[in-house]
Every structure is written in structure tokens, then in C-alpha cells.
Amino acid sequence: MKKFMGLGAMLLAGLLVIPGNLWHARQVLAQSDAQTVADQQMQELQQKRQEEWQDRERQEKRQQNSGQRRQDAIKRQQDAAKRQKAAEQRLRELEEEGD
């Protein structure tokens, strides 16, 4: 009888221990899944921030380039106006010499 009671007690203890351990294992699995989801979300957020940063840099370069192009265009216009004046003056001088 003692053997049966001891066996029953061991069986009962085993039944209590096994589901308890499985419960802990489920918690660990749930936590690791949560970590992978959190890690994935963090990685997506970092990638999104990186893309936004690159977009800002491209826009800034475009603005700088357009400002530089505008300055270059103004300088070319001024140079062209000077060359035109010089050509007109030279043409007048040639006409005066020809008369």
C-alpha cells in the first residue's frame, strides 16, 4: 500500500512539474517571439529613418546644385553681355576705319 501511495505521490508530483515546466517553456517561446517581432520592428524603423535621412541629403544637394547652377547662369549671362558689348564696340571701330 505504501508503494502505491508513493507511486501515486510521484505520479502526482510529475504531473504538476511537467505542466509547470511546459508553462515556463511557453513563456520563454512567447518572449523570444516578442523579441524577434520587436527586433524586426526596430530594424524596419532604423531602415525607414535611414531612407528619410538619405532623402533629406538628396534634397539638400539638389538645392545646393540649383543655387550653384543659378549663379553660374547669371555669370554666363553677364559674360555674354560683356562679349556682346565688346563685339559691338569693335564693329563700330571697324566701321569708322572703313569710312
Buried (B, 14 or more C-beta within 10 A) or exposed (E): EEEEEEEEEEEEEEEEEEEEEEEEEEEEEEEEEEEEEEEEEEEEEEEEEEEEEEEEEEEEEEEEEEEEEEEEEEEEEEEEEEEEEEEEEEEEEEEEEEE
